[in-house]
Amino acid sequence: MLKHRGFPGRLPGTDYQFTLRRANPRGVTALTERPRFRDRKPADRRADAGFVRALWEAFGTHPFERGNLDAGRLSWLFGREVLPAEEPFDVASYEALLVLDLGVAMAAFPEAFDPEDDR
């Protein structure tokens, strides 16, 4: 499992996890599309925006390996802001390639992007 060095382990000041310390010995947790409803807690929305910001800062719009990124946090974005970057895509692989869909991410989480930033 690739460890993304320099990627934040969690949302600062919270227990919202962004990365894993080690591979799951019982198997890889599969990515699933989780529906997001309008009545989500503000803290959950901030965690999603913080994770999108961290993805943007670390990878931009380039494909990246899932590696030690948290499956639960990715699943809140999977299928919308984070898309498979390869076909066929294995939802239960640490080596799976993903990509940030910038247009969708900016529309969903405008607070995560600095207007001065032109990556």
N, C-alpha and C positions, 0 to 999 in steps of 0.2 A: 504494500500500500504506500503510495507516494504521500509524503508529508509536505504540505505547502508551508514552507518556512516563511515567516514574516506575516502570514495571514492571521488575523486576530482570532484567538481561541473562543472568545465570547463577546457579546455586546458589553462595552465598558459599563461597570456599575450594576450589572444584572447577572442572573444565572442563565440567560439565554445562550446556549452553546452553539458555536459555529463549527468547531472541529472536534475530531476524535483523537484520543491519545494513542490508541492502538487498534488494530483490526479486531473485529468481533470473532472470537474463537468458534462460535456456533454458526457462522456464515455471514455473508454480506446482507445487510438490510436493503431490500429493494426500494427503489424510488417509486413513488406513486403520485398521481395528481390529486392533491387535496383541495377541496373546494374552499374558497375564502368567502365568508359572508360579511355583509356590511356592519354587523354588530360585533365584530371582533374587538377585543380589548385594545385600548390604545398602546399598551406595552407590547402586545404581540405585533401590532403594526409597526412600531418603532424597531422591533427586532428584525422584521422583514426588511425594512428600509435600511437598517444598518448592515444587514447581510448583503443586500444588493449593492450598497456602497462599497463594501469590502471586495465583492466580486469585481466591480468596475475598476477599483484601484489596483487590484492584483492582476487582472487578466484583460481588461478592456473588452473588446469584441472578438478576441482571439479564442479559439477552442482551448479548453483546459480539461485536465484529467480530474475525475471525481476525487480520487485519493482519499484523504482523511477529512473531507468536508462532511458535515453532519447530514445524514439522510433525512432526518425529520425536518430540518430547516430547509434543505433543498426541495423536499416534497411540497412545501407551501408555495414554491415558485415554479416547480417543474410543470412543463406543458404550457406555460405562459411566458414568464420572464426568462426562464432557463429552459433551453431546448436541447434535444440530442444533436450532437455534431457529427454523427456517423450513422450509417445504416449497414447492417442491422445493429440496433442498440440494445445492449444488455443492461436492464435496469438493476441487476444484482451483481455488478462488477465494479471494483475499485478502479479499474483501468478505463472505464467508460469515458468517452469524451463528451463534454457539454459545451454550450456556448450561451452567452448572455444576449438576449434579444433586446438591443438597446432602445428601440422605439417603444416597445411594450413596457419595458422597465421604467423608462422616463415618464410615460403616461401614468403608470400605476404608483410610482414613488418619486414624484418630482423633487421632494425634499432631500433625496439621496444624491442629487447631482448638483455640482457647483456650476453655475452658468459661465464662470470664467475658465472652466476646465474644458479643453478641446482635444481630448484623446482621440 
